[in-house]
Amino acid sequence: MKISINKESAVPIRDQLIEQLGLQIASGTLGAHEKLPSIRALAERLGVHYSTITAAYNHMADVGLLEVRQGSGVRVASSGRKTEGDAALDLDEMFSEFVARAAERGYSTKQVESCFEELKKRKPVRRILAVDANKDFHKVIVGELSPHFSLPIDTITPTELSGDLDQMKESLVVTSLYHLFTFQKYVTDLTRLVACNIEPARVEMEAVANLPKNSLVVFVSVSPTLMHMASNLVAAMRGEEIAIRTIDRDDDQELKYIVKHANLFVCDSLSETKMKTLVPENKLKVFTLYSPSTIERIQERLSKWG
């Protein structure tokens, strides 16, 4: 930002600032959202009192050329369009914004129409493709999603997907945010991608946190990785205050033995039915990878864009 001040001029310094900043904004030298020097920084640079800079900035903010926000400094105002983060942005406004951006980048009406024609030609989703790097999570994922959908549930690792992008054809891809960055650049149709957070197990960890010292908590799952991760979380939380045991869901002998000794059981959804026959309800917590709201998001995406 180039500013020159003539202190001998009959034009007040405040007005000199306003005129020069206004011209730079009008000419595009200063672009939308560009950050300007702080009031004190610019005052020191020009050798003027900070109140003069304040008056100039405030005037330009009043006329809509600058945005002055506590904590984020002074920036050139936006173009006046609503942004994606605006909660009031409705579908018509989003579409108008899209068309405006397309026009600014040189695209024609026919090219925009062509995009929508291609969208209408898409074949319907024929399966849900869950992406997770932990292969022994895959059976848990299939077990959790299958009861909620009539479509087949297939699983794949990010590496496998990156090596065979045709797997995404006619699929609704479901993945955690943790794995998304490894293949997102290959996704050409974002309406067929649902990125979600894996459940943080707050309820289960709260139950562990409330156990008295010298308790025994048992993790039961079909996934060794899931049990290992859970053990590490509990060890970090409680240290050696409580004992931890991991048991495969199909180890009937060990499960029947441990029931009388454990204070709390935490199992995955595939082990729930079996554990309910062995463990009192007040001693059992069931962990799920996907929350009900995530299931609803996937269902909604299929119904509206599938």
N, C-alpha and C positions, 0 to 999 in steps of 0.2 A: 504494500500500500504506500503510494507516494503522496506525501502531503508537504506543502511548503507554505509557511506563514510569513506574512509581512507585517511586523508589529508597527510600522510607520504608516500603514494604510488607513484611510478613513473608514474602510469597511471593518466592522467588528470582527475579531478573531473567530468568535463563534460562527458568524455567517460565512467566513472564509472556509472554515471546516465543513460546514453544511454543503456549500456549493461544490467543493472538491470531492467530498464523499459521494454526493448525489450524482455527479457526473461519472464517477468511476462505477457506480452501481448501474446507471443507465446505459453505459457503454459496454457493460459486461466484464470490465476489468476486475471488479469484485463480484464473484458469483454468489448465487443463492446459498445460504447456510455457511458462507465463508466466515471464519472467525476474525474479529478485529482485535487490535491491541486493547488491553485493559485501560480503564480511565487513567490510572496513575502512570502506567507505562507510556501512554501517548503524551501525557502532560510533561513527563520528564524528557521525553524525546524532543518535544517542540519547545520546551522551556517556558510553558505557560501554566497558569494555575489550574488545578484539577477540576475546579468548579466550571471552568470554561468548556472543558471536554465533556463534563457531565451534561451541561446545558445543550451542547450540540447533539450528543448521543440521544438525550431524552426527546429533543425536538424531532429527530429522524425516526425515533421509535413511535412517536405520536402520529406521524404521517404514514407509518407502515413500512418504512424502508429498513429499519433495524429491529432486531429482537434483543431485548435486554433481560436476561434471566439470572436470578440469583444462583450462583454455583456453576453456571455454564458460560458466563461471560456475555460478550456482545457479538452478535452475528448478523450478517445480512439476512433479511427476511426471506422466506420461501416465496415461490412463485405465486402463491395464493391458492394453489390446489390443495385439496385434502390429501393426506398421506394414508398409507396402508395401516398405520397405527391408529388412525382416527376411528373411534368406536362408532361414530355416526355415519360412516361411509356405507351407503347402501349399494345394491347391485348396479343400479343405473349409473351412479357416480363412479363406481369402479370401472364399468365398461367405458364411460366417457373418458376417464383418465387413460385407460388402455389405448383407445382410439387416438387420443391427443398425442400420446408418446409415439405411437406408430407413425402418425403423420409427421411429427418432428424429425423422425429418423428416416424419412423419405419413402415410407411404404404407402401404397395406394389402397383405395377402397377394395379393389378386386383382390389384392393380396391378402387383406384382412378377411374377406369373404372366403377365400380359398382355405385359410386356416380352419374356419368353422366347418367347411365342407369336409375337410379331412377328419375333423373331430367326429362328425356324424357317421363317417365310414368305419370307425373303429369296431372291431369285433367285441362282443361282450366278454367280461371277465369269466374265465372258466375255472379258476382256482385261486386260493390264497397262498402266497409264497412268503413264508416267514424266514427272515435272514438273521442268523446268529452264529458267531464264531465258535461257540462251545457246542460240539456235536452231541454231547450227552444231555444238553438242554432240549434237543430237538423233540424227543419223545414227550417231554413235559409240555412243550409248546403245542404240539399236536393234540395232546390230551386236554389241554385247557381250551383251545379254540374249537375243536370239533363239535362239542355239544351245542354251540351257538350258531353254526353255519351249515347249510346244506352243501356248499361247495367243498371239494376236497382240500385238505390242508397239506401242503408240501413244505419241506424245509431245505435250506441250503446255507453254506457259509459265505461270507463276503468274498473270499478268495475264489470260491467256485463260481459265484455269480459274475464276478469281474472277468473270469475266463470264458464265460458262456452267456453273453448278454441276451441271447434269444430266450433264455429262461424267463425274462420279464414279459414276453409277449403274452397277451391275454391273461395276465396275472395281476392281482392286487398285492403289491409288495408291502409287507409289514415288518418293521424292524425297530430296534431301540435307537435312541439318539446316539448311544455309545458307538454303534457300528455304522451309522449312516454316512459319516464322512468318508469312509473307504470306497463307497461306490456311488454316492449321490450324483457325481458329475456325469455318470452314464445314464441316468434316468431322464428320458426324453418326455415322458408324460407324467407330470407331478400329480395329476388327479388320481393316478393309480399307485400312489405311494402314501402310506400312513406311518409316520414316525412317532413313536410314543416312548414314554418313560417306563422303565420296569418298576414295579412296586417296591418301595423302600423298606417294607416289612416293619412299619412303625409299631403296629399292634403286637406283633410277635416279639420284637425287641423290648417293648415296654414290659411284657410279661416276664422276659428274662431279667430285666433290670430290677423287677420287684421280688425276685426269688431271694429267700434268705441265704446266708452263707452256708457252704457245704451241701448245697442242693445239687441234684443231678438233672441236666437237661439232655434230651435225646433228640437227634435229628434223623428223620426217616425220609428217604427219597429213592427214586430210581436213578438219580443223577449224582455221581460222586463229586462232580464239580460244585454242584449246588450245596452239598453237605460240607465240602471243604470251605467254601466261601462263608457259609453260616457259622462254622466253627471259628473262623478267623475273626468275624465280627463280634462274636460273644467273648472270645478271648481278649479282644481289645477293650471290650466294655467292662468285663468283670475280672479279668486276670485269672488268678488261681483261687478266687473266692468260691467258684462253683466248678463242678466236673462236667465234661462234655463227652457225649458218646454219639457216634454216627453209625447207623444200621441200614443196610439195604432193605428195601421194602419186602423183598421175597425171602428174607432170612427169618423164617417163622420161628425157629427154635430160639434164636437170640431175642426176638421181640417178645415172645411169651415169658421168657426169663426176666427181662428187664422191666416189664410192666409194674411189678410190685416194688421196684426200687427207685424209679424215676419220679421226679417232682413235676416235670413238664415235658411234653412231647410236641415237637414242631415238625410237621410233615408237608410234603408237596400235595398238590391237588390229586395226583394219580394215586397217592397212598391213602387218601382221606377215607374212602369207603372201608378199607381194611382196618385202619386204625380206630375207626369209630366202633368196631366190634371188640376191640381189645382195651381201649383206654376210656376212662370216665371223661365226660364232656368238659369238665372244669380243668382237666389236665392236658387238653389238646388244643393246639393252634394250627390252623391250616394256612400255608403260604401260597399265594398265587402270583405268577409273573405279571398277569394283566389285570388291571382294575376293571370294575363294571363300566366305568366311564370310557375306558379304552375299547372295550367290546362294543359299546354303543357307537363310538366314533367309526369303527370299522364297518359296522352294520349300516350306518348312515351313508358312508362313502359308497358302499356297494349299491344301496338303494337309489342314490342320486346320480352316481357317475359310473356305475358298473355296466 
